[in-house]
Amino acid sequence: MATLRRFIRYLQQFEPQTEMPEASIFGPEPGRVAPHIYREQEIVDLLAATRKLGPCGSFRPATFETLFGLMASTGLRVSEAPHLRDADVDLKLAVRRLMRWYREGTDIDQMILALSTYLGHTKISHTYWYLSAVPELMALAGGKFERFVDLAGADDE
């Protein structure tokens, strides 16, 4: 509501008849909670505690130690960490799919739009980026381009 009230104040300069709703019309606005900045010893203790997580023999302790260590060293927020892992999954999926299509001789240019849509990319160039990000894919794409050039050259003769 506070943001809306600021906009209405701005709008009233041009439209004086614009009405301003009461500040408390929807009840009190929640304030922003001050972040807790962990001291180095708190981080060390937290990471040590993750090593004691169960179940015994699972990847859970290592996963949480890695996750919290990454957050502490990079400044990632809790809400940002899962998205980082989603992006890694998308990368693996896209790379595997593209490599499979190359092996099968699928027309990449026909299929990449579907892959781009599936990954939620707003620009197809973001999906084509995977070709340059992975050396194996770049080599496959380069080989395809060389075959194209060879065929085009044969047509010119």
Buried (B, 14 or more C-beta within 10 A) or exposed (E): BEEEBEEBEEEEEEEEEEEEEEEEEEEEEEEEEEEEEBEEEEBEEBBEEBEEBEEEEEEEBEEBBEBBBEBBEEEBEEEEBEEEEEEEEBBEBBBEBBBEBBEEEBEBEEEBEEBBEEBEBEEBEEBBBBBEEBEEBEEBBEEEEEEEEEEEEEEEE
